């Protein structure tokens, strides 16, 4: 008990730095939940919110966007198809996504994509258009038209969004099912999770913790790197992440939404060899 309280007291001290409007922590130890607590406000306490804004307390069942931790989910989903022999890690993506091989992309394999070595780190702006998140054909078209940026396999560069969009195209073309259905069938359903999917239903948008920028604006060169990777400035990306179109769409690298408890259960499953 003393150790558990020491961990939580560290979270409280971090919260008092006023960098995070809300924090939620769930820890499992040998399969048992030992901490599942929240502190702060899920809505109404951002630096740009008026002082009289209505505030919503964060709770253990508050929904949060996982942002780039979503890549783990999409990656594991990809590996389930690899395990079943439905796809091959060293097969060119173009064999699964018709037309993808143009503009120098014919040698990009799934291994390159999973290892952030596909040579497509810069995100085409069309793929971060909120309207396109509800029509994947438009995102796939942008990926097909995108030119290679560096030869595949030669450089490691963070594929902030493009890599998982490529995986989405492969998984959906191979199975004939949309990404949410695949996640339901292979991960969410077997684990008995209530949320833990890409985005949320429209009636749950207000239950997702609101994102905000805290601290000073991002400085160069970091700001430039992030804009290249995301396709838009970081400040715009934060605003976009609160938009209902983003929260109800599918962005496989960024918008898995769930509770801390369910995320903890998912990673406990991986820790136990998928049991």
C-alpha positions as CSV (number, residue, x, y, z in Angstrom):
1,X,0.0,0.0,0.0
2,X,2.8,2.4,0.8
3,X,4.4,1.8,-2.6
4,X,1.1,2.4,-4.4
5,X,0.5,5.7,-2.5
6,X,4.1,6.7,-3.3
7,X,3.4,6.2,-7.0
8,X,0.2,8.2,-6.9
9,X,1.8,11.0,-4.8
10,X,4.3,11.3,-7.6
11,X,1.5,11.8,-10.1
12,X,-0.1,14.4,-7.9
13,X,3.2,16.3,-7.7
14,X,3.5,16.2,-11.5
15,X,-0.1,17.5,-11.8
16,X,0.8,20.4,-9.6
17,X,3.2,21.6,-12.2
18,X,0.0,22.8,-14.0
19,X,1.2,21.3,-17.4
20,X,-1.7,18.9,-17.7
21,X,-5.3,19.8,-17.0
22,X,-6.1,16.2,-16.2
23,X,-4.2,12.9,-15.6
24,X,-5.4,9.4,-15.3
25,X,-3.3,6.4,-14.3
26,X,-4.1,2.7,-14.3
27,X,-1.5,0.2,-13.2
28,X,-1.8,-3.6,-13.2
29,X,0.5,-5.7,-11.1
30,X,0.5,-9.4,-11.9
31,X,-2.9,-9.1,-13.5
32,X,-4.5,-7.2,-10.7
33,X,-5.5,-3.5,-10.9
34,X,-3.6,-1.7,-8.1
35,X,-4.2,1.9,-9.2
36,X,-7.0,3.3,-11.3
37,X,-7.3,7.0,-10.4
38,X,-7.7,10.4,-12.0
39,X,-6.9,14.0,-11.0
40,X,-7.9,17.3,-12.6
41,X,-10.5,18.3,-15.2
42,X,-11.2,16.6,-18.5
43,X,-12.9,19.7,-19.8
44,X,-13.0,23.4,-19.1
45,X,-9.6,23.8,-17.5
46,X,-7.4,24.5,-20.5
47,X,-5.2,27.7,-20.6
48,X,-7.5,29.2,-23.2
49,X,-10.8,28.4,-21.4
50,X,-12.5,31.3,-19.6
51,X,-12.2,31.3,-15.8
52,X,-16.0,30.8,-15.5
53,X,-16.1,27.8,-17.9
54,X,-18.0,24.8,-16.7
55,X,-15.4,22.2,-15.6
56,X,-15.8,18.4,-15.9
57,X,-13.8,16.4,-13.4
58,X,-11.6,13.6,-14.9
59,X,-12.6,10.1,-13.7
60,X,-11.2,6.7,-14.2
61,X,-13.9,6.1,-16.9
62,X,-13.0,9.3,-18.8
63,X,-12.2,8.7,-22.4
64,X,-8.8,9.8,-23.7
65,X,-7.3,9.8,-27.2
66,X,-4.1,7.7,-27.3
67,X,-2.6,9.7,-30.1
68,X,0.5,8.0,-31.3
69,X,0.1,5.1,-28.9
70,X,-2.6,4.2,-31.4
71,X,0.2,3.0,-33.7
72,X,0.8,0.0,-31.3
73,X,-2.9,-1.0,-31.8
74,X,-2.7,-0.8,-35.6
75,X,0.6,-2.6,-35.6
76,X,-0.7,-5.5,-33.5
77,X,-3.7,-5.7,-35.7
78,X,-1.4,-6.0,-38.7
79,X,0.6,-8.8,-36.9
80,X,-2.6,-10.8,-36.4
81,X,-2.9,-11.0,-40.2
82,X,0.8,-11.8,-40.5
83,X,0.4,-14.6,-38.0
84,X,-2.5,-16.1,-40.0
85,X,-0.5,-15.9,-43.3
86,X,-3.0,-13.5,-44.9
87,X,-0.2,-11.0,-45.6
88,X,3.6,-11.3,-45.8
89,X,6.0,-8.8,-44.2
90,X,8.4,-8.7,-47.1
91,X,5.8,-8.4,-49.9
92,X,5.6,-5.0,-51.6
93,X,2.6,-2.9,-50.4
94,X,1.7,-2.4,-54.1
95,X,0.6,-6.1,-54.3
96,X,-2.1,-5.4,-51.7
97,X,-3.0,-1.8,-52.7
98,X,-3.5,-1.4,-56.5
99,X,-1.7,1.6,-57.9
100,X,0.5,2.2,-54.8
101,X,3.7,1.3,-56.6
102,X,3.8,4.5,-58.8
103,X,6.1,7.4,-58.1
104,X,9.0,5.2,-56.9
105,X,7.0,3.4,-54.2
106,X,7.0,-0.1,-55.9
107,X,9.7,-1.5,-53.5
108,X,8.1,-0.4,-50.2
109,X,7.3,-3.5,-48.1
110,X,5.2,-4.0,-45.0
111,X,8.4,-4.4,-43.1
112,X,9.5,-1.0,-44.2
113,X,6.2,0.5,-43.1
114,X,6.2,-1.1,-39.7
115,X,9.8,0.0,-39.1
116,X,9.3,3.6,-40.2
117,X,11.6,3.1,-43.2
118,X,9.1,3.4,-46.0
119,X,10.4,6.7,-47.2
120,X,7.1,8.5,-46.8
121,X,7.5,10.3,-43.5
122,X,6.1,13.6,-44.8
123,X,2.3,13.6,-44.6
124,X,0.3,14.7,-47.6
125,X,-2.1,17.4,-46.5
126,X,-5.0,15.6,-48.1
127,X,-4.7,12.8,-45.5
128,X,-5.3,15.2,-42.6
129,X,-8.4,16.8,-44.1
130,X,-11.1,16.1,-41.6
131,X,-13.7,15.5,-44.4
132,X,-11.5,12.7,-45.8
133,X,-11.4,10.8,-42.5
134,X,-14.9,9.6,-43.2
135,X,-14.1,8.5,-46.8
136,X,-11.0,6.4,-46.9
137,X,-10.9,6.2,-50.6
138,X,-9.7,9.9,-50.6
139,X,-6.9,9.1,-48.2
140,X,-5.9,6.0,-50.2
141,X,-5.8,8.2,-53.4
142,X,-3.5,10.7,-51.7
143,X,-1.2,7.9,-50.6
144,X,-1.1,6.4,-54.2
145,X,-0.3,9.8,-55.7
146,X,2.4,10.7,-53.1
147,X,6.0,10.5,-54.4
148,X,8.7,8.6,-52.6
149,X,10.7,10.9,-50.4
150,X,13.7,8.7,-49.6
151,X,14.6,5.2,-50.8
152,X,12.8,2.5,-48.7
153,X,14.9,0.9,-46.1
154,X,17.7,3.5,-46.2
155,X,16.5,5.8,-43.4
156,X,14.5,5.6,-40.2
157,X,12.2,8.6,-40.1
158,X,9.1,8.9,-37.9
159,X,6.0,8.2,-40.1
160,X,3.6,10.1,-37.9
161,X,0.5,9.4,-39.9
162,X,1.3,7.9,-43.3
163,X,2.6,4.5,-42.1
164,X,-0.7,3.5,-40.4
165,X,-2.8,4.8,-43.3
166,X,-0.8,2.5,-45.5
167,X,-1.4,-0.4,-43.1
168,X,-5.1,0.5,-43.1
169,X,-5.2,0.3,-46.9
170,X,-3.5,-3.1,-46.8
171,X,-5.7,-4.6,-44.1
172,X,-8.9,-3.4,-45.6
173,X,-8.1,-4.5,-49.1
174,X,-6.9,-8.0,-48.0
175,X,-9.9,-8.7,-45.7
176,X,-12.7,-6.7,-47.3
177,X,-13.5,-5.3,-43.8
178,X,-13.1,-1.8,-42.4
179,X,-10.5,-1.2,-39.7
180,X,-13.0,-0.8,-36.9
181,X,-14.6,-4.2,-37.7
182,X,-11.2,-5.8,-37.7
183,X,-10.3,-4.3,-34.4
184,X,-13.6,-5.4,-32.9
185,X,-13.1,-9.0,-34.1
186,X,-9.5,-9.5,-33.3
187,X,-8.8,-7.3,-30.2
188,X,-11.7,-5.4,-28.7
189,X,-14.2,-8.2,-28.7
190,X,-11.9,-11.0,-27.3
191,X,-10.7,-8.7,-24.5
192,X,-14.2,-7.6,-23.6
193,X,-13.4,-3.9,-24.0
194,X,-16.3,-1.3,-24.1
195,X,-14.4,1.4,-25.9
196,X,-10.9,1.0,-27.4
197,X,-11.6,1.7,-31.0
198,X,-10.8,4.4,-33.6
199,X,-12.7,7.4,-32.6
200,X,-16.1,7.3,-30.8
201,X,-19.8,7.3,-31.6
202,X,-21.2,10.8,-32.1
203,X,-23.1,10.7,-28.8
204,X,-19.8,10.1,-26.9
205,X,-17.8,13.1,-28.3
206,X,-18.5,15.2,-25.2
207,X,-17.1,12.4,-23.0
208,X,-13.6,12.5,-24.5
209,X,-11.1,14.6,-22.6
210,X,-10.4,17.9,-24.3
211,X,-6.9,18.5,-25.7
212,X,-5.1,21.8,-25.3
213,X,-1.7,23.4,-25.7
214,X,0.1,24.2,-22.5
215,X,3.4,25.9,-22.0
216,X,5.2,28.1,-24.6
217,X,4.6,27.6,-28.4
218,X,6.8,24.9,-30.0
219,X,10.1,26.4,-31.2
220,X,12.2,25.7,-34.2
221,X,13.5,23.3,-35.4
222,X,11.0,21.0,-33.5
223,X,7.9,23.0,-34.8
224,X,9.1,22.5,-38.4
225,X,9.8,18.8,-38.0
226,X,6.3,18.2,-36.5
227,X,4.6,20.2,-39.2
228,X,6.4,18.1,-41.8
229,X,5.5,14.9,-40.0
230,X,1.8,15.8,-39.3
231,X,1.1,17.7,-42.5
232,X,-0.2,20.7,-40.4
233,X,1.3,22.9,-37.6
234,X,1.2,21.3,-34.2
235,X,-1.1,23.9,-32.8
236,X,-3.6,23.1,-35.6
237,X,-3.3,19.4,-34.9
238,X,-4.3,20.0,-31.2
239,X,-7.3,22.0,-32.3
240,X,-8.2,19.4,-34.9
241,X,-8.1,16.6,-32.2
242,X,-11.1,18.2,-30.5
243,X,-13.2,18.4,-33.6
244,X,-16.2,16.0,-33.7
245,X,-15.2,15.0,-37.3
246,X,-11.8,13.9,-36.0
247,X,-13.3,12.2,-33.0
248,X,-15.8,10.2,-35.0
249,X,-13.5,9.4,-37.9
250,X,-10.7,6.8,-38.3
251,X,-7.0,7.9,-38.0
252,X,-5.2,4.6,-37.3
253,X,-2.0,6.3,-36.2
254,X,-3.6,8.7,-33.7
255,X,-7.2,8.4,-32.7
256,X,-7.8,5.2,-30.7
257,X,-10.0,6.4,-27.8
258,X,-10.3,4.5,-24.5
259,X,-10.0,4.6,-20.8
260,X,-6.7,4.2,-19.0
261,X,-8.0,0.9,-17.5
262,X,-8.7,-0.6,-21.0
263,X,-5.4,0.5,-22.3
264,X,-3.7,-1.1,-19.3
265,X,-5.5,-4.3,-20.0
266,X,-4.4,-4.3,-23.7
267,X,-0.8,-3.9,-22.7
268,X,-1.1,-6.5,-20.0
269,X,-2.3,-8.9,-22.7
270,X,0.8,-8.2,-24.8
271,X,3.0,-8.6,-21.7
272,X,1.5,-12.0,-21.2
273,X,2.2,-13.1,-24.8
274,X,-1.4,-12.3,-26.0
275,X,-3.1,-14.3,-23.3
